[in-house]
Amino acid sequence: MAGYYDVILGLIPLTLIGITGVVSVAGLSLTTAVLVGATVSILLIGHALFINGPVTPESKSATPLRTNSAD
Protein backbone atom coordinates (compact mmCIF):
# COMPACT_ATOMS: atom_id res chain seq x y z
CA MET A 1 0.00 0.00 0.00
CA ALA A 2 1.31 3.42 -0.93
CA GLY A 3 2.03 5.74 1.94
CA TYR A 4 1.59 9.50 2.14
CA TYR A 5 5.09 10.30 0.90
CA ASP A 6 4.79 7.84 -1.99
CA VAL A 7 1.66 9.67 -3.13
CA ILE A 8 3.35 13.05 -2.77
CA LEU A 9 6.34 11.88 -4.82
CA GLY A 10 3.97 10.77 -7.56
CA LEU A 11 1.90 13.94 -7.46
CA ILE A 12 4.82 16.35 -7.80
CA PRO A 13 5.60 15.62 -11.48
CA LEU A 14 1.94 14.95 -12.29
CA THR A 15 0.86 18.35 -11.04
CA LEU A 16 3.77 20.10 -12.70
CA ILE A 17 3.07 18.54 -16.09
CA GLY A 18 -0.71 18.24 -15.80
CA ILE A 19 -1.48 21.72 -14.54
CA THR A 20 1.01 23.23 -16.97
CA GLY A 21 -0.74 21.46 -19.84
CA VAL A 22 -4.25 22.40 -18.72
CA VAL A 23 -3.39 26.05 -18.14
CA SER A 24 -1.50 26.20 -21.44
CA VAL A 25 -4.43 24.72 -23.36
CA ALA A 26 -6.75 27.16 -21.56
CA GLY A 27 -4.98 29.99 -23.35
CA LEU A 28 -2.29 31.32 -21.03
CA SER A 29 1.29 31.57 -22.19
CA LEU A 30 3.61 28.64 -21.57
CA THR A 31 5.69 30.70 -19.15
CA THR A 32 2.64 31.46 -17.01
CA ALA A 33 1.45 27.86 -17.22
CA VAL A 34 4.80 26.53 -15.97
CA LEU A 35 4.73 29.07 -13.13
CA VAL A 36 1.27 27.91 -12.04
CA GLY A 37 2.20 24.23 -12.25
CA ALA A 38 5.45 24.77 -10.36
CA THR A 39 3.66 26.75 -7.64
CA VAL A 40 1.28 23.87 -6.97
CA SER A 41 4.18 21.41 -6.94
CA ILE A 42 6.06 23.60 -4.46
CA LEU A 43 2.97 23.75 -2.25
CA LEU A 44 2.83 19.94 -2.23
CA ILE A 45 6.50 19.75 -1.27
CA GLY A 46 6.01 22.34 1.46
CA HIS A 47 3.04 20.46 2.86
CA ALA A 48 5.00 17.21 2.94
CA LEU A 49 7.97 18.85 4.66
CA PHE A 50 6.48 21.35 7.07
CA ILE A 51 2.79 20.60 7.65
CA ASN A 52 2.91 16.81 7.64
CA GLY A 53 6.65 16.46 8.11
CA PRO A 54 8.47 13.21 8.57
CA VAL A 55 9.10 12.54 12.22
CA THR A 56 10.85 9.68 13.91
CA PRO A 57 9.07 8.00 16.78
CA GLU A 58 10.69 8.81 20.09
CA SER A 59 12.43 5.97 21.77
CA LYS A 60 10.98 4.95 25.12
CA SER A 61 14.40 3.88 26.39
CA ALA A 62 15.98 7.27 25.76
CA THR A 63 17.26 8.99 28.84
CA PRO A 64 16.73 12.71 29.28
CA LEU A 65 19.70 14.99 28.92
CA ARG A 66 21.43 16.03 32.11
CA THR A 67 22.10 19.63 32.85
CA ASN A 68 25.00 20.91 34.85
CA SER A 69 23.06 22.57 37.63
CA ALA A 70 24.31 23.22 41.09
CA ASP A 71 22.41 21.22 43.69
N, CA, C and O atoms as a Tripos MOL2 file, in Angstrom:
@<TRIPOS>MOLECULE
protein
  284   283    71     0     0
PROTEIN
NO_CHARGES

@<TRIPOS>ATOM
      1 N           0.8420   -1.1700    0.0000 N.3       1 MET1
      2 CA          0.0000    0.0000    0.0000 C.3       1 MET1
      3 C           0.8930    1.2410    0.0000 C.2       1 MET1
      4 O           1.8900    1.3080    0.7200 O.2       1 MET1
      5 N           0.5210    2.2040   -0.8080 N.am      2 ALA2
      6 CA          1.3080    3.4250   -0.9300 C.3       2 ALA2
      7 C           1.0590    4.3290    0.2670 C.2       2 ALA2
      8 O          -0.0830    4.5540    0.6680 O.2       2 ALA2
      9 N           2.1280    4.8350    0.8220 N.am      3 GLY3
     10 CA          2.0310    5.7440    1.9440 C.3       3 GLY3
     11 C           1.8840    7.1820    1.4710 C.2       3 GLY3
     12 O           1.8580    7.4600    0.2720 O.2       3 GLY3
     13 N           1.7880    8.0790    2.4250 N.am      4 TYR4
     14 CA          1.5940    9.5040    2.1360 C.3       4 TYR4
     15 C           2.7310   10.0560    1.2630 C.2       4 TYR4
     16 O           2.4840   10.7550    0.2800 O.2       4 TYR4
     17 N           3.9570    9.7410    1.6260 N.am      5 TYR5
     18 CA          5.0890   10.2960    0.8970 C.3       5 TYR5
     19 C           5.2400    9.6720   -0.4900 C.2       5 TYR5
     20 O           5.7590   10.3190   -1.3990 O.2       5 TYR5
     21 N           4.8020    8.4430   -0.6620 N.am      6 ASP6
     22 CA          4.7930    7.8440   -1.9940 C.3       6 ASP6
     23 C           3.8140    8.5860   -2.9000 C.2       6 ASP6
     24 O           4.1110    8.8450   -4.0660 O.2       6 ASP6
     25 N           2.6570    8.9220   -2.3620 N.am      7 VAL7
     26 CA          1.6580    9.6690   -3.1310 C.3       7 VAL7
     27 C           2.1860   11.0540   -3.4800 C.2       7 VAL7
     28 O           2.0330   11.5100   -4.6130 O.2       7 VAL7
     29 N           2.8070   11.7230   -2.5150 N.am      8 ILE8
     30 CA          3.3540   13.0520   -2.7700 C.3       8 ILE8
     31 C           4.4190   12.9930   -3.8660 C.2       8 ILE8
     32 O           4.4360   13.8370   -4.7610 O.2       8 ILE8
     33 N           5.3010   12.0010   -3.7970 N.am      9 LEU9
     34 CA          6.3430   11.8790   -4.8180 C.3       9 LEU9
     35 C           5.7560   11.6290   -6.2080 C.2       9 LEU9
     36 O           6.3420   12.0410   -7.2090 O.2       9 LEU9
     37 N           4.6260   10.9680   -6.2760 N.am     10 GLY10
     38 CA          3.9670   10.7700   -7.5620 C.3      10 GLY10
     39 C           3.2260   12.0090   -8.0350 C.2      10 GLY10
     40 O           3.1550   12.2780   -9.2340 O.2      10 GLY10
     41 N           2.6760   12.7590   -7.0950 N.am     11 LEU11
     42 CA          1.8980   13.9370   -7.4600 C.3      11 LEU11
     43 C           2.7530   15.1160   -7.9130 C.2      11 LEU11
     44 O           2.2870   15.9520   -8.6870 O.2      11 LEU11
     45 N           3.9830   15.1960   -7.4480 N.am     12 ILE12
     46 CA          4.8190   16.3500   -7.8010 C.3      12 ILE12
     47 C           4.9980   16.4730   -9.3180 C.2      12 ILE12
     48 O           4.6940   17.5330   -9.8650 O.2      12 ILE12
     49 N           5.4740   15.4480  -10.0190 N.am     13 PRO13
     50 CA          5.5990   15.6160  -11.4760 C.3      13 PRO13
     51 C           4.2410   15.6520  -12.1840 C.2      13 PRO13
     52 O           4.0910   16.3270  -13.2030 O.2      13 PRO13
     53 N           3.2530   14.9290  -11.6490 N.am     14 LEU14
     54 CA          1.9370   14.9500  -12.2940 C.3      14 LEU14
     55 C           1.3190   16.3380  -12.2580 C.2      14 LEU14
     56 O           0.7500   16.7960  -13.2490 O.2      14 LEU14
     57 N           1.4290   17.0080  -11.1150 N.am     15 THR15
     58 CA          0.8610   18.3530  -11.0390 C.3      15 THR15
     59 C           1.6530   19.3360  -11.8960 C.2      15 THR15
     60 O           1.0770   20.2080  -12.5450 O.2      15 THR15
     61 N           2.9570   19.1900  -11.8940 N.am     16 LEU16
     62 CA          3.7700   20.0980  -12.7020 C.3      16 LEU16
     63 C           3.4210   19.9710  -14.1790 C.2      16 LEU16
     64 O           3.2080   20.9750  -14.8580 O.2      16 LEU16
     65 N           3.3620   18.7550  -14.6690 N.am     17 ILE17
     66 CA          3.0740   18.5380  -16.0910 C.3      17 ILE17
     67 C           1.5900   18.7380  -16.3950 C.2      17 ILE17
     68 O           1.2330   19.3850  -17.3790 O.2      17 ILE17
     69 N           0.7290   18.1800  -15.5440 N.am     18 GLY18
     70 CA         -0.7150   18.2400  -15.8010 C.3      18 GLY18
     71 C          -1.2700   19.6400  -15.7330 C.2      18 GLY18
     72 O          -1.9870   20.0670  -16.6390 O.2      18 GLY18
     73 N          -0.9520   20.3630  -14.6750 N.am     19 ILE19
     74 CA         -1.4840   21.7230  -14.5430 C.3      19 ILE19
     75 C          -0.8770   22.6350  -15.5940 C.2      19 ILE19
     76 O          -1.5590   23.5170  -16.1160 O.2      19 ILE19
     77 N           0.3900   22.4370  -15.9090 N.am     20 THR20
     78 CA          1.0100   23.2280  -16.9730 C.3      20 THR20
     79 C           0.2840   23.0030  -18.3010 C.2      20 THR20
     80 O           0.0130   23.9530  -19.0350 O.2      20 THR20
     81 N          -0.0240   21.7570  -18.6000 N.am     21 GLY21
     82 CA         -0.7440   21.4590  -19.8370 C.3      21 GLY21
     83 C          -2.1400   22.0280  -19.8630 C.2      21 GLY21
     84 O          -2.5610   22.5860  -20.8770 O.2      21 GLY21
     85 N          -2.8690   21.9000  -18.7690 N.am     22 VAL22
     86 CA         -4.2520   22.4020  -18.7190 C.3      22 VAL22
     87 C          -4.2810   23.9180  -18.8390 C.2      22 VAL22
     88 O          -5.0850   24.4730  -19.5870 O.2      22 VAL22
     89 N          -3.4050   24.5810  -18.1030 N.am     23 VAL23
     90 CA         -3.3890   26.0450  -18.1430 C.3      23 VAL23
     91 C          -2.9120   26.5360  -19.5020 C.2      23 VAL23
     92 O          -3.3880   27.5620  -19.9900 O.2      23 VAL23
     93 N          -1.9870   25.8250  -20.1140 N.am     24 SER24
     94 CA         -1.5000   26.2030  -21.4440 C.3      24 SER24
     95 C          -2.6000   26.0410  -22.4930 C.2      24 SER24
     96 O          -2.7710   26.9000  -23.3580 O.2      24 SER24
     97 N          -3.3350   24.9480  -22.4130 N.am     25 VAL25
     98 CA         -4.4330   24.7230  -23.3580 C.3      25 VAL25
     99 C          -5.5610   25.7300  -23.1260 C.2      25 VAL25
    100 O          -6.2840   26.0860  -24.0560 O.2      25 VAL25
    101 N          -5.7060   26.1820  -21.8860 N.am     26 ALA26
    102 CA         -6.7490   27.1570  -21.5650 C.3      26 ALA26
    103 C          -6.4630   28.5220  -22.1660 C.2      26 ALA26
    104 O          -7.3520   29.3730  -22.1960 O.2      26 ALA26
    105 N          -5.2450   28.7550  -22.6470 N.am     27 GLY27
    106 CA         -4.9760   29.9880  -23.3510 C.3      27 GLY27
    107 C          -3.8980   30.8620  -22.7540 C.2      27 GLY27
    108 O          -3.5380   31.8720  -23.3590 O.2      27 GLY27
    109 N          -3.3670   30.5210  -21.5940 N.am     28 LEU28
    110 CA         -2.2880   31.3230  -21.0260 C.3      28 LEU28
    111 C          -0.9700   30.9530  -21.6920 C.2      28 LEU28
    112 O          -0.8350   29.8860  -22.2920 O.2      28 LEU28
    113 N          -0.0120   31.8460  -21.5750 N.am     29 SER29
    114 CA          1.2930   31.5680  -22.1880 C.3      29 SER29
    115 C           1.9690   30.4000  -21.4670 C.2      29 SER29
    116 O           1.6310   30.0720  -20.3300 O.2      29 SER29
    117 N           2.9170   29.7910  -22.1430 N.am     30 LEU30
    118 CA          3.6100   28.6440  -21.5690 C.3      30 LEU30
    119 C           4.3910   29.0400  -20.3180 C.2      30 LEU30
    120 O           4.4790   28.2620  -19.3680 O.2      30 LEU30
    121 N           4.9470   30.2260  -20.3140 N.am     31 THR31
    122 CA          5.6880   30.6980  -19.1460 C.3      31 THR31
    123 C           4.7800   30.8010  -17.9290 C.2      31 THR31
    124 O           5.1610   30.3830  -16.8350 O.2      31 THR31
    125 N           3.5970   31.3460  -18.1040 N.am     32 THR32
    126 CA          2.6370   31.4640  -17.0100 C.3      32 THR32
    127 C           2.1430   30.0910  -16.5770 C.2      32 THR32
    128 O           1.9550   29.8430  -15.3860 O.2      32 THR32
    129 N           1.9330   29.2020  -17.5370 N.am     33 ALA33
    130 CA          1.4450   27.8630  -17.2220 C.3      33 ALA33
    131 C           2.4630   27.0930  -16.3900 C.2      33 ALA33
    132 O           2.0930   26.4010  -15.4420 O.2      33 ALA33
    133 N           3.7500   27.2080  -16.7400 N.am     34 VAL34
    134 CA          4.7960   26.5340  -15.9680 C.3      34 VAL34
    135 C           4.8620   27.1150  -14.5610 C.2      34 VAL34
    136 O           5.0520   26.3770  -13.5940 O.2      34 VAL34
    137 N           4.7070   28.4250  -14.4420 N.am     35 LEU35
    138 CA          4.7300   29.0710  -13.1340 C.3      35 LEU35
    139 C           3.5900   28.5630  -12.2460 C.2      35 LEU35
    140 O           3.7930   28.3140  -11.0580 O.2      35 LEU35
    141 N           2.4100   28.4120  -12.8120 N.am     36 VAL36
    142 CA          1.2710   27.9090  -12.0350 C.3      36 VAL36
    143 C           1.4910   26.4550  -11.6370 C.2      36 VAL36
    144 O           1.2550   26.0880  -10.4850 O.2      36 VAL36
    145 N           1.9350   25.6340  -12.5600 N.am     37 GLY37
    146 CA          2.2010   24.2270  -12.2490 C.3      37 GLY37
    147 C           3.2980   24.0590  -11.2150 C.2      37 GLY37
    148 O           3.1910   23.2130  -10.3270 O.2      37 GLY37
    149 N           4.3560   24.8590  -11.3210 N.am     38 ALA38
    150 CA          5.4520   24.7730  -10.3600 C.3      38 ALA38
    151 C           5.0230   25.2540   -8.9830 C.2      38 ALA38
    152 O           5.4820   24.7240   -7.9720 O.2      38 ALA38
    153 N           4.1490   26.2520   -8.9330 N.am     39 THR39
    154 CA          3.6570   26.7480   -7.6410 C.3      39 THR39
    155 C           2.8850   25.6680   -6.9060 C.2      39 THR39
    156 O           3.0600   25.4930   -5.7000 O.2      39 THR39
    157 N           2.0400   24.9480   -7.6100 N.am     40 VAL40
    158 CA          1.2810   23.8720   -6.9730 C.3      40 VAL40
    159 C           2.2180   22.7550   -6.5180 C.2      40 VAL40
    160 O           2.0320   22.1920   -5.4390 O.2      40 VAL40
    161 N           3.2100   22.4340   -7.3240 N.am     41 SER41
    162 CA          4.1820   21.4060   -6.9360 C.3      41 SER41
    163 C           4.9630   21.8210   -5.6990 C.2      41 SER41
    164 O           5.2190   21.0000   -4.8190 O.2      41 SER41
    165 N           5.3430   23.0920   -5.6290 N.am     42 ILE42
    166 CA          6.0610   23.5960   -4.4600 C.3      42 ILE42
    167 C           5.1780   23.5510   -3.2220 C.2      42 ILE42
    168 O           5.6580   23.2560   -2.1280 O.2      42 ILE42
    169 N           3.8990   23.8380   -3.3850 N.am     43 LEU43
    170 CA          2.9700   23.7460   -2.2480 C.3      43 LEU43
    171 C           2.8590   22.3080   -1.7390 C.2      43 LEU43
    172 O           2.7750   22.0820   -0.5320 O.2      43 LEU43
    173 N           2.8570   21.3470   -2.6430 N.am     44 LEU44
    174 CA          2.8340   19.9390   -2.2320 C.3      44 LEU44
    175 C           4.0970   19.5740   -1.4590 C.2      44 LEU44
    176 O           4.0320   18.8910   -0.4370 O.2      44 LEU44
    177 N           5.2320   20.0270   -1.9450 N.am     45 ILE45
    178 CA          6.4980   19.7480   -1.2650 C.3      45 ILE45
    179 C           6.5080   20.4020    0.1060 C.2      45 ILE45
    180 O           6.9180   19.7830    1.0880 O.2      45 ILE45
    181 N           6.0600   21.6430    0.1770 N.am     46 GLY46
    182 CA          6.0120   22.3440    1.4550 C.3      46 GLY46
    183 C           5.0940   21.6710    2.4490 C.2      46 GLY46
    184 O           5.4010   21.6010    3.6390 O.2      46 GLY46
    185 N           3.9620   21.1730    1.9650 N.am     47 HIS47
    186 CA          3.0430   20.4600    2.8620 C.3      47 HIS47
    187 C           3.6870   19.1930    3.3930 C.2      47 HIS47
    188 O           3.5680   18.8760    4.5770 O.2      47 HIS47
    189 N           4.3730   18.4660    2.5140 N.am     48 ALA48
    190 CA          4.9990   17.2130    2.9360 C.3      48 ALA48
    191 C           6.1570   17.4530    3.9030 C.2      48 ALA48
    192 O           6.4380   16.6050    4.7490 O.2      48 ALA48
    193 N           6.8250   18.5850    3.7900 N.am     49 LEU49
    194 CA          7.9690   18.8470    4.6560 C.3      49 LEU49
    195 C           7.5920   19.5240    5.9650 C.2      49 LEU49
    196 O           8.1050   19.1590    7.0230 O.2      49 LEU49
    197 N           6.6990   20.5080    5.9030 N.am     50 PHE50
    198 CA          6.4810   21.3480    7.0660 C.3      50 PHE50
    199 C           5.1420   21.1210    7.7630 C.2      50 PHE50
    200 O           5.0730   21.2280    8.9880 O.2      50 PHE50
    201 N           4.0990   20.8160    7.0410 N.am     51 ILE51
    202 CA          2.7930   20.5960    7.6510 C.3      51 ILE51
    203 C           2.6730   19.1610    8.1510 C.2      51 ILE51
    204 O           2.3050   18.9220    9.3020 O.2      51 ILE51
    205 N           2.9850   18.2150    7.2830 N.am     52 ASN52
    206 CA          2.9090   16.8070    7.6360 C.3      52 ASN52
    207 C           4.3130   16.2100    7.5210 C.2      52 ASN52
    208 O           4.5310   15.2340    6.8040 O.2      52 ASN52
    209 N           5.2480   16.8100    8.2330 N.am     53 GLY53
    210 CA          6.6520   16.4590    8.1050 C.3      53 GLY53
    211 C           6.9800   15.0760    8.6220 C.2      53 GLY53
    212 O           6.2810   14.5310    9.4760 O.2      53 GLY53
    213 N           8.0490   14.5200    8.0920 N.am     54 PRO54
    214 CA          8.4750   13.2080    8.5660 C.3      54 PRO54
    215 C           9.0770   13.3270    9.9670 C.2      54 PRO54
    216 O           9.9760   14.1350   10.2010 O.2      54 PRO54
    217 N           8.5880   12.5430   10.8570 N.am     55 VAL55
    218 CA          9.1040   12.5370   12.2210 C.3      55 VAL55
    219 C           9.4780   11.1130   12.5870 C.2      55 VAL55
    220 O           8.8820   10.1510   12.1020 O.2      55 VAL55
    221 N          10.4590   10.9990   13.4360 N.am     56 THR56
    222 CA         10.8470    9.6820   13.9150 C.3      56 THR56
    223 C          10.1720    9.4540   15.2530 C.2      56 THR56
    224 O          10.0970   10.3710   16.0710 O.2      56 THR56
    225 N           9.6880    8.2670   15.4840 N.am     57 PRO57
    226 CA          9.0670    7.9980   16.7830 C.3      57 PRO57
    227 C          10.1100    8.0780   17.8870 C.2      57 PRO57
    228 O          11.2320    7.5970   17.7280 O.2      57 PRO57
    229 N           9.7420    8.6760   18.9850 N.am     58 GLU58
    230 CA         10.6860    8.8120   20.0850 C.3      58 GLU58
    231 C          10.8810    7.4720   20.7760 C.2      58 GLU58
    232 O           9.9350    6.7130   20.9870 O.2      58 GLU58
    233 N          12.1020    7.2100   21.1140 N.am     59 SER59
    234 CA         12.4270    5.9660   21.7730 C.3      59 SER59
    235 C          12.0240    6.0260   23.2430 C.2      59 SER59
    236 O          12.2770    7.0240   23.9190 O.2      59 SER59
    237 N          11.4110    4.9850   23.7270 N.am     60 LYS60
    238 CA         10.9830    4.9530   25.1220 C.3      60 LYS60
    239 C          12.1610    4.7030   26.0620 C.2      60 LYS60
    240 O          12.0710    4.9920   27.2550 O.2      60 LYS60
    241 N          13.2600    4.1710   25.5390 N.am     61 SER61
    242 CA         14.4040    3.8830   26.3920 C.3      61 SER61
    243 C          15.3900    5.0430   26.4510 C.2      61 SER61
    244 O          16.4230    4.9520   27.1150 O.2      61 SER61
    245 N          15.0760    6.1240   25.7650 N.am     62 ALA62
    246 CA         15.9810    7.2670   25.7590 C.3      62 ALA62
    247 C          15.9800    7.9450   27.1210 C.2      62 ALA62
    248 O          14.9350    8.1290   27.7450 O.2      62 ALA62
    249 N          17.1560    8.3040   27.5570 N.am     63 THR63
    250 CA         17.2630    8.9860   28.8410 C.3      63 THR63
    251 C          17.3060   10.4860   28.5960 C.2      63 THR63
    252 O          17.8840   10.9300   27.6040 O.2      63 THR63
    253 N          16.7110   11.2680   29.4750 N.am     64 PRO64
    254 CA         16.7260   12.7140   29.2830 C.3      64 PRO64
    255 C          18.1420   13.2610   29.4560 C.2      64 PRO64
    256 O          18.9650   12.6760   30.1610 O.2      64 PRO64
    257 N          18.4040   14.3590   28.8190 N.am     65 LEU65
    258 CA         19.7050   14.9890   28.9220 C.3      65 LEU65
    259 C          19.9100   15.5770   30.2930 C.2      65 LEU65
    260 O          18.9870   16.1360   30.8870 O.2      65 LEU65
    261 N          21.1070   15.4520   30.7910 N.am     66 ARG66
    262 CA         21.4270   16.0280   32.1050 C.3      66 ARG66
    263 C          21.9350   17.4360   31.9270 C.2      66 ARG66
    264 O          22.6230   17.7510   30.9560 O.2      66 ARG66
    265 N          21.5900   18.2700   32.8680 N.am     67 THR67
    266 CA         22.0960   19.6300   32.8540 C.3      67 THR67
    267 C          23.0840   19.7970   33.9920 C.2      67 THR67
    268 O          22.9690   19.1300   35.0200 O.2      67 THR67
    269 N          24.0120   20.6440   33.8240 N.am     68 ASN68
    270 CA         24.9970   20.9080   34.8550 C.3      68 ASN68
    271 C          24.4600   21.9860   35.7930 C.2      68 ASN68
    272 O          24.8230   23.1570   35.6770 O.2      68 ASN68
    273 N          23.6230   21.5960   36.6920 N.am     69 SER69
    274 CA         23.0630   22.5750   37.6280 C.3      69 SER69
    275 C          23.6260   22.2920   39.0120 C.2      69 SER69
    276 O          23.8900   21.1500   39.3880 O.2      69 SER69
    277 N          23.7950   23.3550   39.7370 N.am     70 ALA70
    278 CA         24.3060   23.2250   41.0920 C.3      70 ALA70
    279 C          23.1950   22.7710   42.0180 C.2      70 ALA70
    280 O          22.1180   23.3660   42.0320 O.2      70 ALA70
    281 N          23.4410   21.7320   42.7840 N.am     71 ASP71
    282 CA         22.4110   21.2180   43.6920 C.3      71 ASP71
    283 C          22.4890   21.8820   45.0450 C.2      71 ASP71
    284 O          21.6950   21.5690   45.9330 O.2      71 ASP71
@<TRIPOS>BOND
     1     1     2 1
     2     2     3 1
     3     3     4 2
     4     3     5 am
     5     5     6 1
     6     6     7 1
     7     7     8 2
     8     7     9 am
     9     9    10 1
    10    10    11 1
    11    11    12 2
    12    11    13 am
    13    13    14 1
    14    14    15 1
    15    15    16 2
    16    15    17 am
    17    17    18 1
    18    18    19 1
    19    19    20 2
    20    19    21 am
    21    21    22 1
    22    22    23 1
    23    23    24 2
    24    23    25 am
    25    25    26 1
    26    26    27 1
    27    27    28 2
    28    27    29 am
    29    29    30 1
    30    30    31 1
    31    31    32 2
    32    31    33 am
    33    33    34 1
    34    34    35 1
    35    35    36 2
    36    35    37 am
    37    37    38 1
    38    38    39 1
    39    39    40 2
    40    39    41 am
    41    41    42 1
    42    42    43 1
    43    43    44 2
    44    43    45 am
    45    45    46 1
    46    46    47 1
    47    47    48 2
    48    47    49 am
    49    49    50 1
    50    50    51 1
    51    51    52 2
    52    51    53 am
    53    53    54 1
    54    54    55 1
    55    55    56 2
    56    55    57 am
    57    57    58 1
    58    58    59 1
    59    59    60 2
    60    59    61 am
    61    61    62 1
    62    62    63 1
    63    63    64 2
    64    63    65 am
    65    65    66 1
    66    66    67 1
    67    67    68 2
    68    67    69 am
    69    69    70 1
    70    70    71 1
    71    71    72 2
    72    71    73 am
    73    73    74 1
    74    74    75 1
    75    75    76 2
    76    75    77 am
    77    77    78 1
    78    78    79 1
    79    79    80 2
    80    79    81 am
    81    81    82 1
    82    82    83 1
    83    83    84 2
    84    83    85 am
    85    85    86 1
    86    86    87 1
    87    87    88 2
    88    87    89 am
    89    89    90 1
    90    90    91 1
    91    91    92 2
    92    91    93 am
    93    93    94 1
    94    94    95 1
    95    95    96 2
    96    95    97 am
    97    97    98 1
    98    98    99 1
    99    99   100 2
   100    99   101 am
   101   101   102 1
   102   102   103 1
   103   103   104 2
   104   103   105 am
   105   105   106 1
   106   106   107 1
   107   107   108 2
   108   107   109 am
   109   109   110 1
   110   110   111 1
   111   111   112 2
   112   111   113 am
   113   113   114 1
   114   114   115 1
   115   115   116 2
   116   115   117 am
   117   117   118 1
   118   118   119 1
   119   119   120 2
   120   119   121 am
   121   121   122 1
   122   122   123 1
   123   123   124 2
   124   123   125 am
   125   125   126 1
   126   126   127 1
   127   127   128 2
   128   127   129 am
   129   129   130 1
   130   130   131 1
   131   131   132 2
   132   131   133 am
   133   133   134 1
   134   134   135 1
   135   135   136 2
   136   135   137 am
   137   137   138 1
   138   138   139 1
   139   139   140 2
   140   139   141 am
   141   141   142 1
   142   142   143 1
   143   143   144 2
   144   143   145 am
   145   145   146 1
   146   146   147 1
   147   147   148 2
   148   147   149 am
   149   149   150 1
   150   150   151 1
   151   151   152 2
   152   151   153 am
   153   153   154 1
   154   154   155 1
   155   155   156 2
   156   155   157 am
   157   157   158 1
   158   158   159 1
   159   159   160 2
   160   159   161 am
   161   161   162 1
   162   162   163 1
   163   163   164 2
   164   163   165 am
   165   165   166 1
   166   166   167 1
   167   167   168 2
   168   167   169 am
   169   169   170 1
   170   170   171 1
   171   171   172 2
   172   171   173 am
   173   173   174 1
   174   174   175 1
   175   175   176 2
   176   175   177 am
   177   177   178 1
   178   178   179 1
   179   179   180 2
   180   179   181 am
   181   181   182 1
   182   182   183 1
   183   183   184 2
   184   183   185 am
   185   185   186 1
   186   186   187 1
   187   187   188 2
   188   187   189 am
   189   189   190 1
   190   190   191 1
   191   191   192 2
   192   191   193 am
   193   193   194 1
   194   194   195 1
   195   195   196 2
   196   195   197 am
   197   197   198 1
   198   198   199 1
   199   199   200 2
   200   199   201 am
   201   201   202 1
   202   202   203 1
   203   203   204 2
   204   203   205 am
   205   205   206 1
   206   206   207 1
   207   207   208 2
   208   207   209 am
   209   209   210 1
   210   210   211 1
   211   211   212 2
   212   211   213 am
   213   213   214 1
   214   214   215 1
   215   215   216 2
   216   215   217 am
   217   217   218 1
   218   218   219 1
   219   219   220 2
   220   219   221 am
   221   221   222 1
   222   222   223 1
   223   223   224 2
   224   223   225 am
   225   225   226 1
   226   226   227 1
   227   227   228 2
   228   227   229 am
   229   229   230 1
   230   230   231 1
   231   231   232 2
   232   231   233 am
   233   233   234 1
   234   234   235 1
   235   235   236 2
   236   235   237 am
   237   237   238 1
   238   238   239 1
   239   239   240 2
   240   239   241 am
   241   241   242 1
   242   242   243 1
   243   243   244 2
   244   243   245 am
   245   245   246 1
   246   246   247 1
   247   247   248 2
   248   247   249 am
   249   249   250 1
   250   250   251 1
   251   251   252 2
   252   251   253 am
   253   253   254 1
   254   254   255 1
   255   255   256 2
   256   255   257 am
   257   257   258 1
   258   258   259 1
   259   259   260 2
   260   259   261 am
   261   261   262 1
   262   262   263 1
   263   263   264 2
   264   263   265 am
   265   265   266 1
   266   266   267 1
   267   267   268 2
   268   267   269 am
   269   269   270 1
   270   270   271 1
   271   271   272 2
   272   271   273 am
   273   273   274 1
   274   274   275 1
   275   275   276 2
   276   275   277 am
   277   277   278 1
   278   278   279 1
   279   279   280 2
   280   279   281 am
   281   281   282 1
   282   282   283 1
   283   283   284 2
@<TRIPOS>SUBSTRUCTURE
     1 MET1         2 RESIDUE 1 A MET
     2 ALA2         6 RESIDUE 1 A ALA
     3 GLY3        10 RESIDUE 1 A GLY
     4 TYR4        14 RESIDUE 1 A TYR
     5 TYR5        18 RESIDUE 1 A TYR
     6 ASP6        22 RESIDUE 1 A ASP
     7 VAL7        26 RESIDUE 1 A VAL
     8 ILE8        30 RESIDUE 1 A ILE
     9 LEU9        34 RESIDUE 1 A LEU
    10 GLY10       38 RESIDUE 1 A GLY
    11 LEU11       42 RESIDUE 1 A LEU
    12 ILE12       46 RESIDUE 1 A ILE
    13 PRO13       50 RESIDUE 1 A PRO
    14 LEU14       54 RESIDUE 1 A LEU
    15 THR15       58 RESIDUE 1 A THR
    16 LEU16       62 RESIDUE 1 A LEU
    17 ILE17       66 RESIDUE 1 A ILE
    18 GLY18       70 RESIDUE 1 A GLY
    19 ILE19       74 RESIDUE 1 A ILE
    20 THR20       78 RESIDUE 1 A THR
    21 GLY21       82 RESIDUE 1 A GLY
    22 VAL22       86 RESIDUE 1 A VAL
    23 VAL23       90 RESIDUE 1 A VAL
    24 SER24       94 RESIDUE 1 A SER
    25 VAL25       98 RESIDUE 1 A VAL
    26 ALA26      102 RESIDUE 1 A ALA
    27 GLY27      106 RESIDUE 1 A GLY
    28 LEU28      110 RESIDUE 1 A LEU
    29 SER29      114 RESIDUE 1 A SER
    30 LEU30      118 RESIDUE 1 A LEU
    31 THR31      122 RESIDUE 1 A THR
    32 THR32      126 RESIDUE 1 A THR
    33 ALA33      130 RESIDUE 1 A ALA
    34 VAL34      134 RESIDUE 1 A VAL
    35 LEU35      138 RESIDUE 1 A LEU
    36 VAL36      142 RESIDUE 1 A VAL
    37 GLY37      146 RESIDUE 1 A GLY
    38 ALA38      150 RESIDUE 1 A ALA
    39 THR39      154 RESIDUE 1 A THR
    40 VAL40      158 RESIDUE 1 A VAL
    41 SER41      162 RESIDUE 1 A SER
    42 ILE42      166 RESIDUE 1 A ILE
    43 LEU43      170 RESIDUE 1 A LEU
    44 LEU44      174 RESIDUE 1 A LEU
    45 ILE45      178 RESIDUE 1 A ILE
    46 GLY46      182 RESIDUE 1 A GLY
    47 HIS47      186 RESIDUE 1 A HIS
    48 ALA48      190 RESIDUE 1 A ALA
    49 LEU49      194 RESIDUE 1 A LEU
    50 PHE50      198 RESIDUE 1 A PHE
    51 ILE51      202 RESIDUE 1 A ILE
    52 ASN52      206 RESIDUE 1 A ASN
    53 GLY53      210 RESIDUE 1 A GLY
    54 PRO54      214 RESIDUE 1 A PRO
    55 VAL55      218 RESIDUE 1 A VAL
    56 THR56      222 RESIDUE 1 A THR
    57 PRO57      226 RESIDUE 1 A PRO
    58 GLU58      230 RESIDUE 1 A GLU
    59 SER59      234 RESIDUE 1 A SER
    60 LYS60      238 RESIDUE 1 A LYS
    61 SER61      242 RESIDUE 1 A SER
    62 ALA62      246 RESIDUE 1 A ALA
    63 THR63      250 RESIDUE 1 A THR
    64 PRO64      254 RESIDUE 1 A PRO
    65 LEU65      258 RESIDUE 1 A LEU
    66 ARG66      262 RESIDUE 1 A ARG
    67 THR67      266 RESIDUE 1 A THR
    68 ASN68      270 RESIDUE 1 A ASN
    69 SER69      274 RESIDUE 1 A SER
    70 ALA70      278 RESIDUE 1 A ALA
    71 ASP71      282 RESIDUE 1 A ASP
